[in-house]
Amino acid sequence: MSDAHDREIAMMFDRIAARYDFLNRVLSFGTDIGWRRRALARADIRSGMTVLDVGAGTGDLSFAAASRGAHVVAIDLSAGMLAVLASRATEAQRERIQPTVGNAERLPLPDASVDRIITGFTVRNVGDLGTALAEFRRALRPGGRAVVLELSHPPNTAFALLYSLYFDRIAPAVAALLGGDREAYRYLPRSLRPFPSADRLAAMLRDAGFRNVSYERLTLGIAAIHVAEV
Ligand SMILES: C[S@@+](CC[C@H](N)C(=O)[O-])C[C@H]1O[C@@H](n2cnc3c(N)ncnc32)[C@H](O)[C@@H]1O
């Protein structure tokens, strides 16, 4: 998509970077921690691997990958989010993680140069998702794997309504009450609405050239983990 879209996203995450972790934990009731753990298990990261964390943000997935002995390229559009990542990192993590300002749609990496791609709560923000998925495919080595953790659309209609009430109304108000940026948390439901269903995202991964594409829904389908291989 346009550079204007990317600038807007980067500025929004720059604005909320300092309070991102705190608000995330509160608004997700801590469920995001278990979801990330599950995604990491699916990534099967081993010592010596090169791992790309796309939309690394404040670093939770990057830190976990580094603790498994991987070298991590932590890419994000927002320098502010990466600054928080750098400030949270221990000396040992700093040696293994390379924070890099960059765009998922134009990965600053050679073809077939990484063993794993992990990405958490990022792809729904990307301007052109098809382009980003093709970039993931290009950057992965043969035998490589992409694990995409993202919010999704609950399949049960009644639950989906309840969930959208929380997401559209309650979460932005709570974020504002807790000193967050109400506008940024209004953006949250806006970013999810046009995002493809879990089935459609799986099809897009196949279209991008991945094989063995599978997904699992988390917490009644609020989120999903897609796994795709090269
Ligand atoms: C909701 S945060 C998630 C951060 C982290 N992965 C986590 O699990 O908490 C989304 C991150 O994706 C980044 N982002 C959004 N669009 C991007 C793009 N096109 N390329 C790279 N990073 C992007 C944002 O700047 C933000 O830091």
The ligand as an SDF file (V2000), in Angstrom:
LIG
                    3D

 27 29  0  0  0  0  0  0  0  0999 V2000
    0.4940   -4.8260   17.6390 C   0  0  0  0  0  0  0  0  0  0  0  0
    2.2220   -4.6240   17.4590 S   0  0  0  0  0  0  0  0  0  0  0  0
    2.8390   -6.2440   17.8150 C   0  0  0  0  0  0  0  0  0  0  0  0
    4.2320   -6.2440   18.3620 C   0  0  0  0  0  0  0  0  0  0  0  0
    4.8030   -7.6000   18.7590 C   0  0  0  0  0  0  0  0  0  0  0  0
    4.9780   -8.4680   17.6180 N   0  0  0  0  0  0  0  0  0  0  0  0
    3.9880   -8.2840   19.8080 C   0  0  0  0  0  0  0  0  0  0  0  0
    3.7320   -9.4970   19.6740 O   0  0  0  0  0  0  0  0  0  0  0  0
    3.6180   -7.6450   20.8040 O   0  0  0  0  0  0  0  0  0  0  0  0
    2.3880   -4.5250   15.7000 C   0  0  0  0  0  0  0  0  0  0  0  0
    3.7590   -4.0670   15.2760 C   0  0  0  0  0  0  0  0  0  0  0  0
    3.8760   -4.2300   13.8530 O   0  0  0  0  0  0  0  0  0  0  0  0
    4.5600   -3.1110   13.3180 C   0  0  0  0  0  0  0  0  0  0  0  0
    4.1970   -2.9950   11.8950 N   0  0  0  0  0  0  0  0  0  0  0  0
    3.0080   -2.6420   11.3680 C   0  0  0  0  0  0  0  0  0  0  0  0
    3.0490   -2.6770   10.0250 N   0  0  0  0  0  0  0  0  0  0  0  0
    4.3030   -3.0720    9.6910 C   0  0  0  0  0  0  0  0  0  0  0  0
    4.9670   -3.2960    8.4580 C   0  0  0  0  0  0  0  0  0  0  0  0
    4.3550   -3.0980    7.2760 N   0  0  0  0  0  0  0  0  0  0  0  0
    6.2560   -3.6830    8.4890 N   0  0  0  0  0  0  0  0  0  0  0  0
    6.8990   -3.8650    9.6710 C   0  0  0  0  0  0  0  0  0  0  0  0
    6.3220   -3.6620   10.8690 N   0  0  0  0  0  0  0  0  0  0  0  0
    5.0420   -3.2710   10.8840 C   0  0  0  0  0  0  0  0  0  0  0  0
    4.0910   -1.9520   14.1970 C   0  0  0  0  0  0  0  0  0  0  0  0
    4.9650   -0.8520   14.1320 O   0  0  0  0  0  0  0  0  0  0  0  0
    4.0350   -2.6060   15.5650 C   0  0  0  0  0  0  0  0  0  0  0  0
    5.2330   -2.4820   16.2760 O   0  0  0  0  0  0  0  0  0  0  0  0
  1  2  1  0
  2  3  1  0
  2 10  1  0
  3  4  1  0
  4  5  1  0
  5  6  1  0
  5  7  1  0
  7  8  2  0
  7  9  1  0
 10 11  1  0
 11 12  1  0
 11 26  1  0
 12 13  1  0
 13 14  1  0
 13 24  1  0
 14 15  1  0
 14 23  1  0
 15 16  2  0
 16 17  1  0
 17 18  1  0
 17 23  2  0
 18 19  1  0
 18 20  2  0
 20 21  1  0
 21 22  2  0
 22 23  1  0
 24 25  1  0
 24 26  1  0
 26 27  1  0
M  CHG  2   2   1   9  -1
M  END
$$$$
